[in-house]
Amino acid sequence: MSLVLAVLAPFLLAPLIPVLNRYLKVHVGWPVALIPAGIFAYLSAQLPRLMNGEVVHIAYQWIPSLGIDFTVYLDGLSLLFAMLITGIGTLVVLYSIFYLDQRESMGNFYVYILLFMGAMLGVVTSNNLILLYIFWELTSLSSFLLIGFWFHRSESRYGAQKSMLITVLGGLAMLAGFVLLYMITGTFDIRETIAQASVIKGHDLYFPAMILILLGAFTKSAQVPFHIWLPNAMEAPTPVSAYLHSATMVKAGIFLIARMTPALGGTMEWFLIVSGVGIVTMVFSAMMAIRQTDLKALLAFGTVSQLGLIVTLLGFGTPASILGAMFHLLNHAAFKGSLFMVAGIIDHETGSRDIRRLRGLAKVMPITAAIAGIGSLAMAGIPPFNGFLSKEMFFVASLEAVTSTYVFAHPLAALYPIMAVVGSVFTFIYSMMLFHGVFFGPLTKDTDKKPHEAPVGLYAPALVLASISIIIGLYPKLVADTILGPVTEAILLEPMKIKITLWHGFNLPLAMSGAVIAFGSLLYWQFEKTRGVVNAITNNKVSACVSANACYDWTIATMIKGSKKLIDWQMTGYLRDYLVFILTFAIAIAGGTLFFKQGFEFNMVNMAPIALHEVILVGIIMAAALAVALAKSRLVAIIAMGVVGYAISLLYILFRAPDLALTQLIVETITLILFLAAFYHLPKGLVAETGKHTIKAINVVVSVLSGVLITVLAISAHNLKSFEPIASYFIENSYELAGGKNMVNVILVDFRGLDTMGEIVVVGIAAFSAYAMIKLRIKKIVKLKEAHLKEGGE
């Protein structure tokens, strides 16, 4: 298996899933799980090469004239993300087999999963910025389908729409940033872009390019204030939440920041914006998590908070912070994936996700409780679980932001250790809400189902992820050299000596961890008072007025109202009004550009002389066209239109374009026949033009300006040739490449063959549609006649 095949395999195999779902006797999820499992096995086999400093790079030319190639690149960074995508993808597919009802549209579900998986693999392995953008938007589209899988629910539709709008708009901003990078470097190749890091950072376009690219990353990874889509996306089925919102989609923004760190990082602007947004997101979202009463909503805000932590570390840009970011990313995927699955198990086996109704579940769900305990304690940063190790690294990096000369000296840097502790305290509280609050105490009796332990198939994938949290916590060396070494080298562009141990002795980071546990326990003990304070801070009138959700809803409502008003004003039902709108816009854009850029040229010296018969013929065309507009008889208008068409055909013949002339003659003849065929059914006489003189004057002005614009464009295009005319290419290659002496035919059939085929398909569809409508009308008339005859009519 090659890297290209590994990336494209989900796309290539997705069309087979509906067929397998229909004819396979076993659950279709079993063969689907083999796809990510096989890709994961291939990626695991690449680990030794990457540990030795090698990379996998495959390139195919796509649009070389624009510098856009299909190039995939596997280094330590892309390998980590690809293994998360496929490894957790395998577990999620297995989990979904037991979670979802087989009466659901399982074929569609697994097609969407594979499309999303392939898009994510494309994002993390792309070595071309435009290719990365294409896969990036594919993740938005496929996640829209997954989040809206239960489309019969209004909440699911709202969440799917919200996530797509925010992430797609962020993607467009990112694309603009990529274009600015291309203007700086002259390449879309990511490795070549990174090689010009010094040029980028010294360029005037550096800051806008950085801001636009970060907008794409922040919207995808749900950073404040773009975090609002993630809680609403929890309306998706739990397997989707476990996949998209713990290990894949939300990590795409993290990947982009990490990939762009060598090219854009290491500046004061990068440090302040990236780490600033990250730390605010961490603290704010951790506070919001405490307010939640729904398990998945709590995990959603917890995810946003943990993503903020990772973004903060990437913003610091030190070797220690980069290592901590990638380590916590791996740890978070393990414990948060297991917790999302636990939330699904609780919902599945009790019929509720309301924390207020769930108590004492450990008595009847001991295995689920154990899994939840491991995940929650890891998330809270309690030793000896993996979350403790990466949380310690976070504290070390926050202290470096104050003391290290590597990080830019800035007064705000002193706030990072304080905010790190505050955010971690709230993380501890919502972790205890999930574990202690749900599984301890008297057994709940206020649920839709009698609580009971889940079947093995449902908790086994979560158990695997929980086990990983324990193993990494106890034996971090297993991932330090194999995975984290190549990852940090890919970001820092140099090898890094990695040493991760559970015990570092008594130091300030350990004291910070102790303070988190102590204050967290105290505040959780006084939970109702703590929640009251948090509600007072986050639920006041000022924050409600400026909340991101309120801004989003107001924007969407305003756009809908504005669009309705615009449509009511624009859609008058008159074709001439539509032409006025279209032509006015064209005049304003094209004409304005020509005028302000002085892009017109009226040099007539090199043009062929105009013969008298050509002037006469053009005069006939103009007179006939004017006659159509002024005709008071429908027959006169039809005849005048025919004169225009046939005269244009004659003009084509004079300029030695027999194919165009023949086509025009056929079109005019058929059009004339159709008009005459319909002539009998049309009302007698033409309706006189009635309207205000102002409207008529506007129509005349737009018509004249349109003609002037086309004339100016035609003459200017002939005189101002920035590039060699494409006609030269067709003249030189029509016979040699296509074997045709008639250039027009060769262009239509060979050089623009796909375009011509598309036009034929459109015309064919239109013809079949017209035929079907006529047949339906004929059948209706026949039935009416038969009914009339049965009733005794004549």
N, C-alpha and C positions, 0 to 999 in steps of 0.2 A: 504494500500500500504506500503510495506517495502522499506527500503533504497536501497536494492539490486535491487528490481523491478523498482524503480525510475531511477536508473542508466542504467539498461538494457532495459527499455521500448523503447527508440528510436531505438535501434538495432532490437528488436523483432517486432516492428510495421513497420519498414521501408520497408520490402518486400511486405506489403499490399498496399503501395502507388501506384505503377504502375497499380494494379488491380482496385483500386478506381478511378484512373485517367481515366481509360478506360470506366468504366461502370457507374460512378456516374454522375448524371445530373447537380449537382452544382459544382462549382470550387473546385478542390481537396485541395486547400489551407485551406479551412474552417475546414475540419476534421483534417488536419495536425496541425493547430493552437491549437486544443484541447489537443494535446500531451504535449507540453511544458507548457500549461496553467494548466493542471492537475498536472504535476510535481511541478510547482511553488506553487500551492495550498497546496500540501503535505508538501513542504519545509516550507511554511509559518506557517503551523500548528506545526512545530517543534520549532518555536521561543521561546515559553514559557519555554520549557524544557532547552534550551540552556541558556536562561536568568537566570535560577536557577542553572547554573553550571553543568548541565548534558551534556552528549554526547551520540551520537548514534554510536554503534560499532557492526558490524556483520562480522564474519569470517567463511570462509569455506576452508578446506584443499585442496590444489591443487597439489603442488609438495613438500611435506613435507621434503623429503630427502635433498632438496636444500634450504629449508627455504622460499619457494615461495608459498604464500597463496593468495586466493581471499578474501581480507579483505577491507571493506569500513568503512569509519570513518567520522562522521559529527560533527564538532565542529564549533565555530563561524566563523573561517576563511573559511572553506569549504562551510559553509552555505551562506556566502556573495557571493562567486563566483558562487555557484550553482544557487542562486536566480537571479543573473545577467544573467547567461547563459539561464535560462528558461524564465525569465520575458522579457528581451529584445528579446529573441528568438521568443516569442509569437508575439510581436509587429512587428518584421521583417517579419514573415510569413504573417501577415495581410497586411503589406505594399506591399509585393511582389505580392499579389493577384491583386492589382490595377496597379502595376508598370510594371510587365512583360507581354509580349504578350502571349496570350493563345496558339499561334502557336509554342511557344518554347516547349522544352522537359520538361514540368512541372513535370511529374512523376519522371524523373531523378533528376531534381533540388531539389525536396523535399526529395528524398532519400538521396542525398548528405548532405542536411541540417541536417537531423535526424542523419546520421552517425557522422557528426561533433559534433552535440549536445551531443550525447551519449559519444563520445570520450572525450569531454571537462568535462562532468560530471564525467567520470571515473578518469580523471587527478586530479580533485579537491577533490575527496572523497577517493582516494586510500590510504591505510595505509601500503602498501608494495611497496618498491622502484622499484622492477621489474614490478609489475602490473602498477605502475605509468608510467614507461617507455613505456610499451606496448600501453597504452592509449595515451601517448604523441606522439608516432609515428603515431598512427591512426589519430590524429588531423592533422598531416602533410599530410598524404595521402588524407584525405577527403577535406582538404582545397585546395589541388592541383586540385581536381575535381571541386571544386566550383570556384576557380580563373580561371580555364581554361574552364568554362562552355560554353563560346562563343569560342569554339576551332577553328572555321573557321577563327578567327583573329590571325595573327602571334604574335601580341602584347600580347594577352591573353595566348597563349602557352608559350611565353618567360617568362612572369610574373609567371605563374604557375610552370614552371620548376625551375626558380630562387628561388622562395620561398621554394619549396620542398628540393632542394639541400642544401641550407643554413641551414634550420631548421633541416633536417634529420642528417646532419653532426654534428650539435650542439647536437642533441639528442644522437648520438653515443658517443660524448665526455662526456655527462652527464651520460650515462650508465657506462662508464669507471670510472667516479667519484663515482657512486653508488657501484661499485665493490670494490673500495678502501675503502669506508666506511664499507663495509661488512668485509674486511680484518682487519679493526680496531676494529669493534664492535662485529662481529660474527653474525649479524642479518640483515635482510632486512626490518624488521618491523620499520616503521617510528617513532612511539611513543617510542619504545625501543631505537632507535638510538638517539633520542633527550635526553632521560634519561642518555645517556653516553656522554653528551656534553663535560664535562671536560676531559674525556679520549681522545676524538677526537682531541680537541684543543692542547693537550699535545703530540700528536703522530707525528712521522716524516712524515707520509703520509697526514697530515692535509692540508698542502698547495697545493700539487698536486690535492687532492680530491676536495678542494674548487675551484681551478681554473677550473677544468673539469666541475664541476656542474654549475659554473657561465657561462661557455661557452654555455651550453645548455640554460640557462635562457636568456643570452644576445642575442643569435641568435633568439630565439622565440619572445622576446620583442623588437627586432629591435634596439638594442643599437649600437652606433657607435663602430666599423666600419661595423657592420653586418646589418645596417639599410637599405641597398640598395634594399632589396627584397620588402619592404613595398610599396614604391611609384609605382613600377611596378605591384604590386598586385592590384592596383586601376583599372586595366583593367577588373576586375570582374564586374558583374552587381552590381548596387548600393545597393540592399538588402544584398548582400554578404559583401560588404565593411562596411555597417552599422553594420553588425553582427560580422564579424571576426575582424575588425580592430578598433572597438571602445570598445567592451565589452568582447570579448571572447579570440580568439587565441593570440592576442598580450598581453593579461593579463595573459597567462599561465606562462610566464617567471616571471612576478611579483609574481604570486602565489608561484612558486618554491622558489624564494628568501625569501618570507615571511615565507614559511613552514620550510625552512632550517635555518632561522635566529636563533632560539634557539640552534641549533646544531653547526652551523658554525660561527655565528656572535659574536660580542663582542671582536674582536681582531684588532690590528692595520692593518693587511693585509686586513681584510674584510672591514674596514672603508675606507681605501685609494682606494681600487680597486672598490668597489661597488659605493660609493658616487662619486668617481672621474669619472668613466665611465658615471654615471648618469648625473652629472652636465655638462660635456662636450657635451653629447648627447642633453641635453635640449637647451643649447645656440646655438650649431651648427645647429641643426634642425630647431630652430626658425628662424635663419638667412636664411636658405635654403627655408623656407616657404614663405618668402617675395619675393623671386625670381620667384615664380611660377605664371603661368597665367591660369592654369586649376584649377577649384574649388576642384576637388577630390585630385589633387596633393598637393594643399595647405593644405587640411585637412590631407593628409597622413603625410606630414612633421610635421604638428601641432600635430598629434598623437604621432609621434616619440618623439617630444619635451616634451609632457606631460608625456609620459612614463619615459623619463629621469628624470623628476621631482620626480616621485614616487620612482624610483630606488634610487635617491639621498637620499630621506628621509629614505628609508629602510637601506641604508648604514650607516647613522648616528647612528641608533640603539637606540636612546633615547626613553623613553615612549612617549614624545610629538611628535617626528618624526614618530614613528610607527602609532600613532593615525592620524597624518596628512596624512600619505601615504594611509591608508585605507579609510579615508574620501575623499581624492581627487580621489582615484580610483572609488569610488561610484559616485562622482560628475561628473567625466570625462565620465563615461559610459552614464550618462543622457544627458549632453549637447553635447557631440561629436556624440552620436547616433542620436540625433535630427538634428544636422548639416549635417551629411552624408545624411540623408533622405531629407533635404532641397536641397542639391546639386543634388540629384536624381530628385526631383520635378522640379527644374529649368531646368535641362537637358530635362526632359520629356515634359515640357510645352513650352519651348523656342527653343529646338533643339540645344542648345549650353551650354558648360561649360567654355567657354573662358571668363575670367574676363574682358578682354579688350573690349569685344562686349556686355557686360551686364551692363546696367545703368537704374536707375529709375524704377525698377520693383515693388517697393512698390505701385505705382499708379494703377497697374493692378493685383497685387498679394498681397493684404494687409495682409491676414492671414499668408501666407508663410513668409512675411517680419517680422511679429510679432514673429513667431517661430524662425526665423534666428536671430532676435535681442536678444531674450532671451538667445539663445545658445551662440552667439558671446560675449555678455556682461558677461555671466558666465565664458566663457573661458578666457576673458581678465581680470577677477578678479575684476569686478565692483560690489559694493554693490547695492541692497541687495540680489544678486543671490548667489547660493551655491558655485560657484567658488571663490568668494571673501573670504569666510570663510576658505577654505582649502589653499588658497594662503597665507593668513595671517599666518596659521600654518607653512607653508613652510618658511616664513621669520623668524618666531620664532625659528624654528629648525636650520636654517642657522646661526643665531646669537649664538645659543647654541653651535654650532660647534667651536666657537671661545672662548666663555666665560665659558662654563660648564666643570666641572671636570669629568663629566660622559663620555664625548667624549675625545678621545685620543688627547693630546696636540701635535700639528704638525703645522709647519709654513704654510703649504698649507691651513690650515683650515681658515685662514683670507680671502682667496679668495672666499669662499662660499657665504657670503652675497652679495659681489659685483657681482658675476656671477649670483646669484639669481635675482638681480634687472635687470641686463642686459638682461638675458633670458626672464624675465617678460615684459620688454619694447618691445622686438621683438614680444612676444606673443600678446601684446596689438595691435601692428601694423597690424599683419596678421588677427587678429579678426576684426579690422575696415575695412580691405580690403574686407572681406567676407560680412560684414553687410552694412557699409556706401557706399563702392565702388560699390556694386551690386544693392542696393535697392534705392539709392538716386541719385539725379541729373536728367537730361533730360531722358525721356524714350527712350530706345534703339530701333533702327529700323533695326539693322544689325544682325538679327537672322534668323534661318531657318524656325521657326514657329512664328506666331503672339502670343506674350506673353499673357497668361491668367491664372486665378487662377486654382489651381488643384482641382479635385473632393475631396469630404469629405474623402473618403476611403484612399486617398493618403496622406493627411496631418494629419489625425487623430492620427496615431501612433506617428508622430513627435510632435504633440501637447501634447500628454500624457507625453513624455519625457521632453519637455520644461516646462510643469506644475510642474513636479517633481523638476526641477531646482529652480523654484520659491518657492515651498513649503518648500524644505530643507533649502533654504536660509533664509526664514522668521521663520521657526520653526525647527531648527536643533535638538531640543530635541527629535523629533519624531524618529530619527535614532540613537541618541547618546546612549540611554539606551537599545534600542531593538536590534540593529545590531552592532554598533561599540563597545559596551561593551564586548560581547562575542568574537568579532574579536581580540581586543587587548589582552584579556586574553589568547586566543589561541596562540598568538605570544610571549607575555611577560611571560606567564606561571604563572601569578598572576593577580588578579582583579585590575582594574584601575578606579579611580574616574574621570568621564568625565564631563566636563562643556564646552559647546560650545554656545557662544552668539555672536550676530551681532556686539555689541559695547563693546569694552574693555577699552575705554577711550583713551586719547592721549598718545601714546607711540611710540617707535622706529619702530616696524612693521607697524603701521599705517602711519608713515612718509615715510617708504619705499614704501607703496602702493600709497601714494600721489605722490611720485617721479616718480613711474612707469606711472601713468596716465598723469602727466605733461610732462615728456620727451617723452612718447609714442605719445601724442597728437601733440607735436611739430614736431617730426620726421614724423608722418603721414601727417601733413600739408605740409611738404617738402618731399613728398613721393618719387618723381622721383630722387631727390638728395640722399635720404636715400638708395633707391634701387641701385643707381649707386655705392655708397660706398660698399654696401654689395656684389654686383657683382664683384667689384674689389678685395675684400678680398677673396671671395670663388671661383673665376674663373680665378686665375692666372695660369701661366704655371706650377709652382711647384705642386700646388694642383691637377691640371689636370693629371700630370704624376703619382702621387701617390694615385689617387682617388680609392676608394673601387670598384666602378663600373668598372673602367679600369682594375683593378687587377682581378676582377671576369671574365670579358670578355676575358682577355688574358689567364687566367687559363683554361677556357673552350675550347678556340680555340687551345691552346697548347695540351691539353689532346686529343682532336679530331685528330689533326695532328699526335701526337705521337701514338695514338691507330691505326690509319690507317697504319703508317709505320710498327708498330709491327705486325699487322695482315697480311700485305703484305709479311713480312719476315717469319711469322710463318705458314700461311695457304698455304702450298706448293701443296696440293692435294695428298700427299703421306702419307698413313697410318703409315708407319714406322717412318716418321719424327714426326708425332703427338705423337707416342709412346715414341720417344726419349725425346721430351719436357716434357711429363708427368713423365716419369720414372726418368729423370735427376732431376726434381724438388723434387720428392719423396726421391731420394737418398740424395740430399742436405739437406733437412729438417730433415727427420728421421735419416739418417746416421750421419749427423752433430751433431744432438742432442745426439745420442748414444755415439759418439766419445768424445765430449766435456764434457758431463755429466758422462762419464764412466758408462753408463747404461747397458752394456752387461755382461753376465755371462755365462760361458761355463762349468758349472758343470754337467757332464754326469753320475754321480754316481747313482742318483735316477731314471734314465731313464731305460725303459725296454730294454732288450738285442735285438739286431737285428739278425733275423734268415737269413739263407742262401737263402731261397726261396724269402724272401723280397728283399734282395740285387739284386737277379737275375731279379725280376719283375721291380724294379726301374731302373735297367740297361736297360731293354727292353724299358721302357718308354723314357729314355734319348736317346737311339739310334734311336727310331722311331721319336722323336721330331727333332733330328739332321737331320734325313733323309728328313723330311719335308722341312727343310731350304735348304738342298743341292740338292734336287731332280731336275732332268732336264726334267722329264716327269710329266704332270699334274696328270695322273692316279696313278703314284707311290706316289705323294704327298698326294692324297686323301686316298689311302690305308694306308699310314704311319700315317696320322691323325687319321684314324679309329683305328689303333693299339694303339695309345696313349690313346684314349678315353676308349676303352674296357679294356686296361691294368689298367687304373685308377679305373674302375669299379671293377675289380678283387681285387685291393688293398683295396677298401672299404669293400669288402666281408671279406677279411682277418682280417680287424680290426673291424669286427662285426657291420657294418653299412649297413644293407640290404636295408633300404629305400633310402639312398644316392646312393647305387649301382644300384638299380632299376631305379632311376631317371636318373642317368648317362647313363645307357644302353639305355633308351628310347630316351634321347637327342642325343646320338651318332648315334643311328639307324636313327632317323629322319634327322639329319644333313647329314649323309652319303647318304641317299636317295635323299635329295635335291641336293647335289653335283652331284650325278650320273644323276639326271634328267636334270640338267643344263649343264652337261658335253658335250652333243651333240652340244649345241649352242656356246660353247667356242672355241676360235681359237686353232689350233693344236700347241702343244709344249708350253713350258714356255719361256718367254722372259728372256734372260740372264741378270744377274745383271750388269749394267754398271754404274760406278761411281768412284769417286776419291778414292784412297786408304785411304786417311785421313778420309773420311766419313765412309768407311767400318770399319776402326779401331775404330772410335767413337761408331759405332753401337755395335761392339763386346764388347768394354769396358762397355758400358751402360748395355748390356745384362748380362755380368758376374757380375757386381756390383749389379744389381737388384736381381739376384739369391742369392748372398752372403748376401745382406741386409735382404731378406725374411728369410733366414736360421738363421741369427743372431737374428732377431726379434722373430722368433718362439722359439728358444732355450732360449733366455733371458726372454721371457714372461712366459715360463714354470718354470724358476728358480727364477725369481724376482716377487714375488706375494705380492703387497702392500695391497691387499684386499683379502678377502675370495673369492675363485672362484665361479662364478655365477652358475657353474654346480652343486654345492652342493644344491643350492636353488631349481633347477629343479628336482634333484633326490628326494629331500624331499617332494616336493609339486605337482609333476606331477599327481600322482594318487589321493592324498587327495583333491586337488583343482579342478582338471580337469577330474578326473575319467578315465585317460588313462594310460596304462602300457608302451606304446611306447613313450619314451620321445621326440624323434624327431618329431613325429606327433603332440604331445601335444604342443611343442614349436611353431611349424608352425601354428597350428590351433587355439590355445588358447592364449598362452603367447605373441605371435607375430601375433595375428589374424588380426589386422588392417594393419600391414605391408604386410602380405600375401595377404590380400584383395586388397591392393594398387597395388601389383605386378600383380595380376590377372587382375585388371582393365587395367593396362598398356598393358599387353599382349593382352587382348581383343580388346583394341582400335587399337593396331598395326595390329591385324588380320582383323578387320573390314576395316581398311584403305587399307590394301593390297587387300582385296576382292573388295573394291570399285574401286581401280585402275585397277585391272584385268578386272572387268566388263566394265569399261569405254573403256579399250583397245579393248575388244572383240566387243563392240558396234561400235567402230570406224572402226574396220576391216570389220564388217558386212556391214556398210554403204558404205565403199569403194568398196566392192564386188558388192553391189546392184547398185551403180553408174556405175561401170564398165560394168555390165550386161545390164543396160539401154542404154549404149552407143554402145552396140552390140559386146562387147568383149566376150571371152570365159572364 
